[in-house]
Amino acid sequence: THYMEDQIKDHFGDGEQLGVKLSYVRQEEMRGTADAFRIAEDFADGEEFIGVYGDLFLPPDGFKALTKAHRKGETTMCVVPMDDPSQMGVVALEGDRVTQIVEKPAPGEEPSDLANAGMYFFTPEIFGLIDETGLSSRKEYEITDSLKSLIESGSTLRAVTLPEGSWLDVGLPWNLLEANERAMSSIESIIEGDVEDGVSIHGPVKIAKGARVRSGVYIEGPVSIGPGSDIGPNCYLRPSTSIGANVRVGNACEVKNSIIMDGTHVPHLSYVGDSIIGERCNLGAGTITANIRFDKENVKVEIKGKKIDTGRRKLGVIMGDDVQTGINVSLMPGVKVGSGAWIAPGLIVNEDVKSGAFLRD
């Protein structure tokens, strides 16, 4: 762990609630994927092990495919077919054996349509190859460079193609919405919280213990409501909405296809659509997230100074933690609001808001 280490540990703990035992190894400096695997050498204790990038959505089917295909004493990597793999590492195969890994090839020069999925079954041999791996052009130690050395050494690197729907790269903010949609598609109804008379529930809905759903709430699943959350009265929760712990969604609010994280309040008269709202935010009355452009084109989001086509016709706001909006704030499609920002009442927000900013006009 390194980035957001405390939040990761607080969320997963020792793994007891998940039925597993979790240990943590700290990466003191973020020096690339090969370095991250290197520091786990003592923990691996000479055994074969699975290594996975941390920004992937992976249902159990992906792990099952990897473990089934793996042959003891060999290294196995997962690949995934993509329409445009040019921004990924792309593999060339002979049968199921990897003969080449090309990082971000020019469009039209890809050796195949199979991209590196960032999921591996390693033997202890990898640690010696990591020790010999030099810095990449990004000034990082890349595990793909170590794998290229493995291929050159004559050792076998096999590939297994993951089943459709069993892999998603969550490298960009809006990818969380697709990951959430996939995760929610398989939930089953479990109602453990307090549901008052006059609540309408349709489709699969999870209501955790300690949550309260007040009269007049209309829910179309799949929807998940976390422990301690207070919903209603008289609001509308639409499909693929994930509400964390201790969240307040109050009177005359509508939430659709969104992620609302722990401790956030959407108290009254608000619309949250196709949006990601961080922890401990407070949305003033009448806060609206616009989620579709007038021209119906895909929503674009600014990433590192460039406008990126998200591929989504509907996308609302991407909001960090501890944000406050005043009454009647309107957030335009694809706007990002940094953690700790305050937005004064009545504003129409067309551009990104930096973390810690106080937007007054």
C-alpha positions in Angstrom: 0.0 0.0 0.0 1.0 3.6 -0.4 -1.6 6.0 -2.0 -4.6 6.4 0.4 -3.1 3.7 2.6 -5.1 4.6 5.7 -8.4 4.6 3.8 -7.6 1.1 2.4 -6.8 -0.3 5.8 -9.8 1.3 7.5 -12.1 -0.2 4.8 -10.8 -3.8 4.7 -9.3 -4.1 8.2 -7.8 -7.5 8.8 -10.2 -9.1 6.4 -12.2 -11.0 9.0 -15.6 -9.6 7.7 -14.6 -10.9 4.2 -13.7 -14.3 5.5 -10.0 -13.9 4.7 -6.8 -12.9 6.5 -5.3 -9.7 5.2 -1.7 -8.4 5.6 -0.3 -5.1 4.3 3.1 -4.4 2.9 4.1 -0.7 2.5 5.7 0.6 -0.7 7.7 3.5 0.7 8.0 5.3 -2.7 5.7 4.9 -5.7 8.3 3.6 -8.1 6.3 1.4 -10.5 4.6 -1.9 -10.7 7.7 -4.0 -10.6 8.9 -2.3 -7.4 5.5 -2.9 -5.9 5.8 -6.7 -6.5 9.4 -6.7 -5.4 8.6 -5.5 -1.9 6.2 -8.5 -1.5 9.0 -11.0 -2.0 9.4 -11.9 1.7 5.7 -12.2 2.0 5.5 -14.6 -0.9 8.0 -16.8 0.9 9.2 -18.7 -2.2 5.8 -19.8 -3.3 3.9 -19.0 -6.5 1.4 -16.1 -6.1 -1.2 -14.0 -7.9 -0.5 -10.3 -8.5 -3.1 -7.9 -9.6 -3.1 -4.1 -10.4 -5.1 -2.1 -7.8 -7.3 -0.2 -10.3 -9.2 -3.1 -11.8 -12.7 -4.3 -11.3 -12.5 -8.1 -11.2 -15.5 -10.4 -10.4 -14.7 -14.0 -9.3 -14.8 -15.3 -12.9 -11.5 -13.6 -13.7 -9.7 -15.3 -10.9 -11.3 -18.6 -11.7 -10.1 -18.3 -15.3 -6.5 -17.5 -14.2 -6.2 -20.3 -11.6 -7.7 -22.9 -14.0 -5.3 -22.0 -16.9 -2.2 -21.7 -14.8 0.5 -24.5 -15.0 2.7 -24.9 -12.0 6.2 -23.7 -12.6 5.2 -21.3 -15.4 4.2 -17.7 -15.4 0.6 -16.8 -16.6 -0.8 -13.5 -17.5 -4.4 -12.5 -18.3 -5.3 -10.7 -21.5 -8.5 -9.1 -22.7 -9.7 -8.4 -26.2 -10.2 -4.7 -27.0 -11.5 -2.7 -29.9 -8.7 -0.3 -29.5 -5.8 -1.7 -27.4 -3.3 1.0 -28.6 -3.2 2.7 -25.2 -2.4 -0.5 -23.4 0.3 -3.1 -23.4 -0.5 -5.5 -26.3 0.6 -9.1 -26.6 1.6 -11.3 -29.5 0.9 -15.0 -29.1 1.9 -18.3 -30.6 -0.9 -20.6 -29.4 -1.3 -19.6 -25.7 2.4 -18.6 -25.3 3.3 -14.9 -25.2 6.1 -14.0 -27.6 6.0 -10.2 -27.4 4.6 -7.4 -25.3 4.4 -4.0 -27.0 3.6 -1.0 -24.9 1.1 1.5 -26.4 1.8 0.6 -30.1 0.8 3.2 -32.7 -2.7 2.7 -34.0 -2.7 0.0 -36.7 0.6 -1.5 -35.5 -0.8 -3.6 -32.7 0.4 -7.2 -32.9 -3.1 -8.4 -31.8 -6.3 -7.0 -30.2 -5.3 -8.6 -26.9 -4.3 -6.2 -24.1 -2.5 -6.9 -20.9 -5.2 -7.2 -18.2 -2.8 -6.5 -15.3 -3.5 -9.8 -13.6 -0.7 -12.4 -13.2 0.2 -15.8 -11.7 3.9 -15.5 -10.9 6.6 -18.0 -9.9 9.5 -16.9 -7.6 11.6 -16.5 -10.8 10.0 -13.1 -11.3 11.9 -11.5 -8.4 15.3 -12.1 -10.0 14.1 -10.6 -13.2 12.7 -7.6 -11.3 16.1 -7.0 -9.7 17.6 -6.7 -13.2 14.8 -4.4 -14.5 15.9 -0.8 -15.2 14.0 2.4 -15.1 11.5 2.9 -17.9 11.0 6.2 -19.9 8.5 7.1 -17.2 11.2 6.7 -14.6 9.5 3.7 -13.1 10.2 0.0 -12.7 7.6 -1.7 -14.9 6.6 -5.3 -14.4 6.0 -5.6 -18.2 9.8 -4.9 -18.7 10.4 -7.8 -16.3 8.1 -10.0 -18.3 9.9 -9.1 -21.5 13.1 -10.3 -19.8 11.3 -13.5 -18.9 10.4 -14.1 -22.5 13.9 -13.4 -23.7 15.3 -15.8 -21.1 13.4 -18.7 -22.7 11.0 -19.2 -19.8 7.4 -19.7 -20.6 4.8 -16.9 -20.3 1.3 -18.1 -21.0 -1.8 -16.0 -21.7 -5.4 -16.7 -20.7 -8.2 -14.6 -22.2 -10.6 -13.4 -19.6 -14.3 -14.1 -20.0 -16.4 -11.2 -21.3 -17.5 -8.9 -18.5 -15.0 -10.2 -16.1 -12.5 -7.3 -16.3 -12.7 -3.5 -16.3 -9.9 -1.0 -16.0 -11.0 1.7 -13.5 -8.3 4.1 -14.5 -10.5 7.1 -15.1 -13.2 8.6 -12.8 -16.2 7.7 -14.8 -15.1 4.1 -15.1 -16.4 3.8 -11.5 -19.9 4.1 -12.8 -19.5 1.2 -15.2 -17.9 -0.9 -12.4 -20.8 0.0 -10.2 -23.3 -0.9 -12.8 -21.6 -4.3 -13.3 -21.4 -5.0 -9.6 -25.0 -4.0 -9.0 -26.3 -6.2 -11.8 -25.8 -9.3 -9.7 -27.1 -8.2 -6.3 -30.0 -9.9 -4.6 -32.6 -8.3 -2.3 -31.6 -8.3 1.3 -33.6 -6.0 3.6 -32.3 -5.8 7.1 -33.0 -2.1 7.8 -36.1 -0.3 8.9 -38.6 0.2 6.1 -41.7 2.2 6.9 -45.2 1.6 5.5 -45.7 3.4 2.2 -42.4 2.5 0.6 -42.5 1.0 -2.9 -39.6 -1.4 -3.8 -39.2 -2.9 -7.3 -36.3 -5.1 -8.3 -33.3 -6.2 -6.2 -32.6 -3.9 -3.3 -30.1 -4.2 -0.4 -30.9 -2.2 2.7 -28.3 -2.7 5.4 -28.9 -3.1 9.1 -29.4 0.3 10.8 -30.6 2.0 7.6 -34.0 3.7 7.6 -36.3 4.1 4.6 -39.2 6.5 5.3 -42.7 6.6 3.9 -43.2 7.7 0.3 -39.8 6.5 -1.0 -39.9 4.8 -4.4 -37.0 2.5 -5.2 -36.2 0.8 -8.6 -33.5 -1.7 -8.1 -30.7 -2.6 -8.3 -30.1 -0.2 -5.4 -27.9 -0.6 -2.4 -28.3 1.4 0.8 -25.6 1.2 3.4 -25.8 0.9 7.3 -27.0 4.0 9.2 -28.3 5.7 6.1 -31.6 7.7 6.2 -33.7 7.8 3.1 -36.8 9.9 2.5 -39.5 10.7 2.9 -40.8 11.1 -0.6 -37.8 10.6 -2.7 -36.9 8.4 -5.8 -34.0 6.0 -6.0 -33.4 4.7 -9.5 -31.4 1.7 -10.9 -27.7 1.3 -10.3 -27.6 3.6 -7.3 -25.1 2.8 -4.5 -25.5 4.6 -1.3 -22.8 4.3 1.4 -23.0 4.3 5.2 -24.6 7.1 7.2 -25.8 8.9 4.0 -28.9 11.2 4.1 -31.1 11.5 1.0 -34.1 13.6 2.0 -37.4 14.9 0.8 -38.0 15.4 -2.9 -34.6 14.1 -4.1 -34.0 11.9 -7.0 -30.8 9.8 -7.4 -30.1 7.8 -10.5 -27.2 5.5 -11.5 -24.9 7.2 -9.0 -22.4 6.5 -6.2 -22.9 8.4 -3.0 -20.2 7.7 -0.5 -20.2 7.5 3.3 -21.4 10.4 5.4 -22.8 12.6 2.5 -26.0 14.5 2.8 -28.4 15.3 0.0 -31.1 16.7 2.3 -33.8 18.1 0.0 -34.9 19.1 -3.5 -31.9 17.8 -5.4 -31.2 15.7 -8.4 -28.1 13.5 -8.6 -27.8 11.6 -11.9 -24.9 9.5 -13.3 -22.6 11.0 -10.7 -19.9 10.1 -8.2 -20.2 12.0 -4.9 -17.4 11.6 -2.4 -17.5 11.2 1.4 -19.0 13.8 3.9 -20.3 16.1 1.2 -23.3 18.4 1.8 -25.5 19.4 -1.1 -27.6 22.5 -0.5 -31.3 22.5 -1.3 -31.9 22.6 -5.0 -28.5 21.3 -6.1 -28.8 19.8 -9.5 -26.3 17.7 -11.5 -27.0 18.0 -15.2 -26.0 14.8 -16.9 -26.7 15.2 -20.6 -25.5 17.8 -23.2 -28.0 19.8 -25.3 -26.5 18.3 -28.5 -26.7 14.8 -27.1 -23.0 14.2 -27.9 -20.8 12.2 -25.5 -19.8 14.1 -22.4 -16.2 15.2 -22.3 -14.0 15.5 -19.1 -10.8 17.5 -18.8 -7.9 15.2 -17.7 -4.4 16.7 -17.5 -5.4 19.7 -19.6 -7.0 17.7 -22.4 -10.7 17.1 -23.0 -11.3 13.3 -23.0 -14.4 11.7 -24.6 -15.9 9.6 -21.9 -17.9 7.5 -24.3 -20.9 8.2 -22.1 -23.9 10.2 -23.3 -24.9 10.7 -19.7 -22.5 11.8 -17.1 -23.1 14.2 -14.2 -20.6 15.5 -11.6 -17.4 13.8 -10.3 -17.1 15.2 -6.7 -14.4 14.6 -4.1 -14.7 14.4 -0.4 -15.9 17.2 2.0 -17.5 19.4 -0.7 -20.3 21.8 0.2 -22.7 23.4 -2.3 -25.1 26.3 -1.5 -28.7 26.3 -2.5 -29.7 26.2 -6.2 -26.2 25.2 -7.5 -26.2 23.7 -10.9 -23.3 21.5 -12.0 -22.9 20.9 -15.7 -22.2 17.5 -17.3 -18.7 16.1 -16.7 -17.6 18.8 -14.2 -15.1 17.7 -11.6 -15.2 19.2 -8.1 -12.1 18.7 -5.9 -12.1 17.7 -2.3 -12.9 20.4 0.3 -14.3 22.8 -2.3 -17.1 25.2 -1.4 -19.6 26.5 -4.0 -21.6 29.6 -3.2 -25.4 29.6 -3.7 -27.0 30.0 -7.1 -24.0 29.3 -9.2 -23.9 27.5 -12.5 -20.7 25.5 -12.6 -19.4 24.9 -16.1 -15.7 24.2 -15.3 -13.8 22.1 -12.9 -13.4 23.4 -9.3 -10.0 22.8 -7.7 -9.6 21.1 -4.3 -10.0 23.5 -1.4 -11.4 26.3 -3.6 -14.2 28.6 -2.6 -16.2 29.4 -5.7 -18.1 32.6 -5.2 -18.9 33.7 -8.8 
